[in-house]
Each structure stands twice: as C-alpha cells, then as structure tokens.
Amino acid sequence: MSEHIEKTIDIEKILQSKMGKKARFVPAFAVRWLKRIVHEDEVNAFLWESRNLTGTEWLKACVRYLDMTLHIEGRNNLPDKDDGKLYTFVSNHPLGGEDGVALGAIIGEHYDGRFRYLVNDLLLNLPGLRPVSIGINKTGRQSRDFPRMVEAGFQSDNHMLMFPAGLNSRKKNGVIHDLPWKKTFISKSVEYHRDVVPIYFSGRNSERFYRIANWQKKLHLKVNIAMLFLVDEMYRNVHKTFTIKIGKPIPWQTFDKSRTPVQWAQWVEDKVYEL
C-alpha cells in the first residue's frame, strides 16, 4: 500500500476493539489471512479515493467501483418523493454487500438522501456510510440498545431501508433463501403509519460461502465466521448484473389483528419472493 493512503479498515485495531488484550494471542499468520480475506489494501484504497463522498454519492461511487449493472423493474412503484409520507423499504438480502449498496444508491437518489439503514455496527467503520446508518451490534452490549435505535429511525423524517432477515441469505436443501424475517418492520410501520414497499434483489454468493455458513450452524458457533467472507464474496461478484424488482406499496392498515406481526412479516417475505 502506498504511504499516503490512510487506513480506514485496520484489522489489527478491529481485533483489539473486539477482543481487548486477548488480541495479541491471535497468530500473525491468522492476522495476515484476515487482511487478505477482507481485502484490506483494496478496500482502503477505494475508501481513500472516495473519502470526500458521503451518503448517496458514496453509495453510487461503490456501485461504479464494483461495476454493478442494475436492471430495475417496477421503478414506478417507488412512491413520489413529495407525497409527504414516509415509507419502510424491505428487501431480501442475498449478498450481504452489493445489495445494500445498490438499494441505498437507488433509494437515496430518489429521495434526496432522506433514508436510513439499520446496519451491523462494523459497517460504521465506513465513513461514507455512517451518515445514512443506524448501527446495531448484533452480538454485544449494543443489542440492548436495538429498540431505542429502531425507535429513533422511525421517529425521524427519513425513510427506512431494512433487511428484515438480519443476516444475508443461506442455502438450505439446495435453495438460497433468507432466514425468517423479523417482525420489527411490521410493528414499527404500523405504529408510525408507514406503508411498506417490498423489494426483491437477485443474486447469490459462492458455494464456499454457503458451506461455511452451514458448518457454522451445525457446529453451533456463536462467532459469525461466514460474515468474515462477505467482502471476499463482494469482490467475487464484481462486474455482474443484478435484477431489482420493486413491488407496489403495501398500506400499513393491511397489517391488522388477523395475523401476528411475525405472521405478517412472513407474508411480506413471501410477497417479495413472488415479485
């Protein structure tokens, strides 16, 4: 790496922040492997080149950097930005990287940057992403703050973009599909009178990724090892074409007492996969 590029992603510092003094026991070869698998040099080079961009403009730069071709169907289903209403946009999560970037770029451009993601707190290490993100630590102390952070997002005058599965899709019995969707987007959309816009994103990760994710589940590992490979998966998906299908907004009044919020979440998930 050339000397003038400042490191935004520093594996050694991340290990220290997550593990404290125990980080020094991680073998040097393991640290080198981690740096390679998260493409530390390439990611830092891009972050340095795009350091003056934030929010939607940064997301659009990511789409260009990853050379993504996006075919958007149903763009006319995106509600008018001047209709005075706020919406919850929900999507399946096949990739874990490009899908979030692409949808953020599309929704950010359409709504002049007035949207927020709920993201894993590790992604707050990306300066360009931080202004449009509400960070959630899925594993640590911050998970207790999850309801408060969600509340802040829905109380704001921003549209919400959510991946209700929480983690990206897994492969089960030969089929790539999201994990069951959480109910938060239903209960909060009803509470704050936000219609829900369903979005389907095409795409898949490598067989290696799904094997690792399945082994992780079989071994009951608490550490999300599969997540370590998501940056590498992102680089494997460079130059690819993705189809994005935007469905018609679902009025929040739809989610009545005839089903539980969990059942309504499943219903919307099914609608997304039907798109």
Number of C-alpha atoms within 10 A of each C-alpha: 11 7 6 7 14 13 16 17 18 14 16 15 12 14 16 13 11 11 13 11 10 10 16 12 8 12 9 10 9 10 15 13 11 16 16 14 15 20 17 19 18 13 16 20 18 14 22 15 12 17 15 11 16 19 22 27 19 21 25 21 18 20 21 14 12 18 14 17 15 17 12 14 15 13 15 11 14 18 17 11 12 7 7 6 14 22 25 25 25 23 27 28 27 23 23 21 16 26 24 21 19 23 22 25 21 17 20 22 17 17 17 10 20 19 27 26 23 20 22 16 17 12 15 17 13 17 17 22 23 18 16 23 21 20 21 23 15 16 13 9 10 13 14 13 13 17 12 10 17 19 13 12 21 22 11 13 14 19 22 26 26 20 24 24 20 19 20 22 23 21 18 12 5 7 9 15 17 22 17 15 22 18 17 16 26 23 17 19 21 19 11 14 17 24 23 24 22 25 25 23 25 17 18 21 21 12 10 12 20 18 14 16 20 16 13 16 12 9 8 9 11 9 10 14 14 17 16 14 18 20 20 17 22 17 15 13 21 16 14 12 13 19 14 21 21 23 21 17 18 16 15 20 11 12 21 11 8 9 11 14 20 16 16 22 23 16 14 21 23 12 14 20 17 10 16
